[in-house]
Amino acid sequence: MKESGKIRRIASSVIIGVLAVQIALLSQAQAQATKSGNAAPVAQTSAPPATGNVDWSRAVVDSTMKRNPNPSELGSWAYARALFLIGEYMVWKRTGDPRYFQYVKGWVDAHVDAQGNLDHKIDSLDSMLPGNLLLLMYQETKEEKYKLAADKIRQSFNNYPRTVDGGFWHATGTSRQHQLWLDGVFMSMPFLVRYGRLFGDNPYANDEAAKQLVVYASHLHSSEGLLYHAYDESGSSVWADPMTHHSAEFWGRAMGWFGMTLIDVLEVLPASDPKRSQLIAILQDLVHGLAKYQDSQTGLWYQVIDKGSAQGNWLETSSSSMYSYVISMAVRRGYVDKSYDAVAKKGYRGVLTKLSLDADGMANITDICEGTNVADVNYYFARKRNTNDFHGLGAFLIMNEHFLTSASAMELTSPPRKTLKLSITNPTNQSRVEDVVLKVADIRHTVPDFAAEAATVSASETATPGKDSSVKTGAETPSQADDLDGDGKADELAFQIDLQPKQTRVVTIAYGSTGIFAAPQSGYPKRTDAKFAKHYDGMGWESETIAWRLYFDKRNAIDLWGKKKQGLYLETFAQPDYKYQEESPLARDIYNVGKSLGAGGVGAWIDGHAVPVSEVNDRKWRIVSAGPVRSIVEFSMTDGRLVTVRLLSPAVSRSGPGSAVMNIARASTALVISPWWRDSRANLISRKWTAMRLVRWPSGGIKWYSRGPALRNHCPIRTLVWPCWFRMLLPIASLPAILRTIW
């Protein structure tokens, strides 16, 4: 790896250097492996330990390949085989075993010719699922035939028949017309959103996938959160209820298909999508319903999920695998409470009891339901309980790879990600938690395709910047992409990093696969918040250790709560009956002392004088962001000139109300913070006020100091644990153009 010109700049009292941009070796399949004898692409190899002494994913794949040594003879263009091969692809991504990639490619090549023609008609949703493998093969090899074939499947959506409200029929044949089966969304929608991500068709693909899930749920959702197997718009099917037109039973694998589709689509659906909250609510209901009917002894689920005690019902493996994966991902992404993690892990352990090695060392998975239509309860009970059925093999591999890697199926099949490496050095003799804020525009001077929304940040413990190629990436650290101007695009990427005295750490920022938008940052615990509330007279913003507020009137004073118990409490403080100015087990209003009002107010330093912002014509507020790393609130006040104040609260703060960025039109850019005094006779704002000036330090920070007694008088308060001077950082303003050409 070539060093990047030793770029260094002092910013926020730390030295930040750009080391390199590189491509993570998730895929290097650019060698055009068109013949089965060619070397397979190289996958990243960082295999975690398998359960016990057996890597069950490898055991299942190896055994299946031994039973079916020629991939071209594995079978026709069918969804169950494709599901297994998608799982095998995931195992290849983890292990790097070239045999796995060649096997998957061999099956696909048996069904598509050099011109991208498939040997199967696309006349049902089932026939679309194998299209995922076309996308994965194109992603790895860039062979045009795979894209041409995928294009044909994508084009089939344009004229595919729908119900009146837009749901895709399960198939175009006479026996499936007008019908919506839960199975169908997984047969079609993961392909569609992967296609959108790979070829820039996201607007249609994401909207269509979300719409289909909502339409299907509208017909099949029950009050318990469970979903009926199918719906017939015409009502002519023998299984269709005369009134609702849906089937009567909650069949296990059908809900597994639907749940996995919810997870896949939420992985790529932008956080701002209007249907996202609706899909999360559907998923939450489903997880709640599944947890209710989990078998308490085995951790598995029954073939007909809500009839566990019925004679003839049996514990089914493929659906249990799907449920365990869905629930675990829902917990990991923060869609449901963490208590459901125990449900997922119990299900995972239960599925593992269905695996065994025979005398020849071959892996076997038992109690897998065969392919199933829609019918009555006895039909479901009577389905064959197969061993090594592809439905179960594929479902198991998706689940197992998730539990081994903590990644979703979308992540495990995503295009390769690029990485940007930064070195961050603490030149001081003190430990610190450093706020790092990177401007997206600055990064794009060097990396035009950088996308902060999909970025993840990880940091090594120690590193030598000049030897970045040997640095091992550390644990992922929470990061936050913020849209500052409201245009729907991230302007900054923020994170915090612990630094020991004189320590250098290498930070790796992985980006790319912008279709996976919401996944990376939505799973981090929220550690800051912001809320405007009439009860406490204005805007509040907080970390887990301290909360601040700005009086939204002519007083314009900043106040704070010192917290005895860590947590986010603005919602509590905002309740009309909560006495926030009194001592409580949570916190107390520190600056409610004597005649003082708050820690200061906002003003401008103009022509050598501090001018307070008090009487103005108009005041506006906006919460810019509130997330795992920081909350940002913005105030705009006008009176002939515009004053814009932006304050933020980092998740971990050394002191002060956080960082401040203030822009004043037609006024000096030097700024002041000023404490106010209340007139004891009229309880009005006095013109006697103590100036507190923001002075920029050479290190890039500012010092907040007082020329009056207000803060000194407040220092004896026991809950005020920091010194009587405050240091504020300006991370947004103090990291200008830290990047340039790096190769």
C-alpha positions, 0 to 999 in steps of 0.5 A: 500500500502506497503511503499518502504523502504524509498528510497531517494537520492539527485539528481539535488538538489531535493530529489527523493524517490520511493514510490510504484509500483501498478496496477491502478484499471482499471480492477481487473477481475481475479476472473474467473467470469464464471457464470452470477451470479458471481460478475463482475470485478471492474472498476475504478470509476471516472465519470465526470459530464454528459451533463446537469443533464443527463448522456446520456451514462448511459441513453442509456445503461440502456434503451437498457437493459430494452428493451432487458433484456436478453443479450442472446436474444439481437441477433445474432453474428453481428457487429451492436450489438457488436458495441453497446456492445463495447460502453457499455463496455466503460461505465462500465469502467468509471462508474464501474456499474457491470450490464454493464459488466455482460450484455456484458459478457452474450451476448458473452457467448451466442455465444461461448462455453467452447472450444472457438467455435463460433456459427457463421462462419467467412466468412466476415469482418463484422463477425470479429468485435464482436471479439473485445468483445472476447478480452475484456472479456479475458482481464478482466477474463482470461477465456481461451475460449475467447482467443481460439475463438479470435485465430480462428478469427486471423487465418482467416486472414492468408488465407482470400482473397485479391485484387491484391494489398493486400486489404481484400475483404469485404466478401467471398460470390459471391456478395462481391468478389473483393470488398473493402468497407470502412466499412470493415476496422473497421469491422476487423482492430481494432480487429487485432491490439487489438489482436496484443497488447494483445498476442504479435502479434504486428509486423504483426497486426500493419503492416497489419492494416496500409497496409489495410488503405493505400490500401483502401485509394488508391482506394477510396480517392478523391481530397477533402479528402472525401472517396467513399463508395466502390471499385470493383477490377473486375469492374463488380458491377452495381455501379462501375465506368467503369474507376475507379471501385469505387462507385459514392457517399460519404456515411456518415457512411462509412467515419465514419467507416474509420475515426475511424479505422485511429484513432484506428490504429494510437493509437497503431502504433509506432512513427517510423512506415514508414506508420504512416505519410501516415496515418496521411496525409489521416486523415488530408485530411478526417478531412478537407473534413468533416469540409467543409461539416458540416451543419452550423446550426445544426453541423450535417452531411448529409446522403450523405455528399456533397449533403446537398441541394439535395431533400431527403437528411437528417441529419444522427446521427451515422455518425455525432457521428463518425465524431465528435469523429474522429475530436476531437481525431485528434485535441487531438493527434495533427494530425490537427490544434486546430481550428478543435476542434470547428468543433468537439464540434459543431458536439457533440452538434448537436448529443445531440439534437437527444437524448431525454427522453420519458414519461417513462424515456427511452432514445431515439436516432433518425435519424439513418441510417439502415444497408446499401449496396452500390448503387446510391444516391437515394438508400442512401436517401431512407434508413430508419431513425431509432430510437435506431438502434444499429449503432447509439447507439454504435457510440454515446457511443464511441463519448460520452465516449470520450467527457466525458473522453478525451480518445480514444476508444483504451485507454478506452478498453486497458489492465490495466496499472501499476503505479510507484510513486515517491516523489520529494522534494525541500529541498531549500528555493527557487521555482524551475522548476526541470528537472527530467530524469529517466533512463529506465535501472534503473527502470527495475532493479525493474520493468522489464516490464517498457515501457517509450514509453507508459508512462504518468506522473502526479503530485499531488500538495502536498503530504506526501510520507509516505501516498502515498496510499491516494494521489490523482493523479493530472493533466497529465504533459508532458513527453518525452521518448528518444532513446539516442543510436539509437536502437529504444528503449527508454533509458530515460523518462524526465519531468519537475515539479514545486516545491515551497520551501520545497515542496514535490510532488508525481509523478505517472508514468503510464505505460503498454499497450505498444501497445498504443505507440504513443498516450501518448506523441504525443499530448503534445505541442512541446516546444523545437526544434533542427535544423542544418543550414548552415545559422547560421554556425552549430547546433541550439537548443532552448526552447520557451525562448532562443536559442543556437547554436554551430559553427560547425567548429574549433571555436567550440563556443557556442552562444545564442539568447535572445528571446523577444517573446516566441516561436520556431524560428530556422526555421525562423533563418535558412532562408537564408535572415534572419539577425539573428545577428540584433535586431528584434521583435523576438530575438537578437544574444546576444553574437555578441559583439566586439571581442568576439565570443559566450559564450564559446567553448568545451574542456577537462581538461587534466592534469591540463590544459584546452585543446580546441577542435578545429583542428580535423579530423572529426566532426559529429552531430546528433539530438537525440530528439526534443519534448515537454520536451527537445531537445538533440543534439550530436556532435562527434569530432575525432583527435586521441581521440574521444570527444562526446558532448551532449547538451540539451535544456529543455522546461523551463530553469533556465539558461545556454545552458541546461544540458551537458553530455560529454564523452572523450575517452582516456582523463580526464573526467573533462570538460571545457567550454571556450569562444574564442576571435577573433583576430582583425587583421586576424579574426582568433582564438587566442590562448588566451582564457578564461577557464571556468571549469565545477565543480560538486557540492555535490548536483549533479549539476555543476557550470559554472564559468569564470576566465576571463572578457568575461562574465562580459563584456557582462552582461550589455546587457539588453536582458541577464536577468540572473546573470553573472554566470550560473548553469547547471544541469546534469540530465542524469548523476545525477540520478543513480540507484534511484530504488531498490526493493520496496515491 
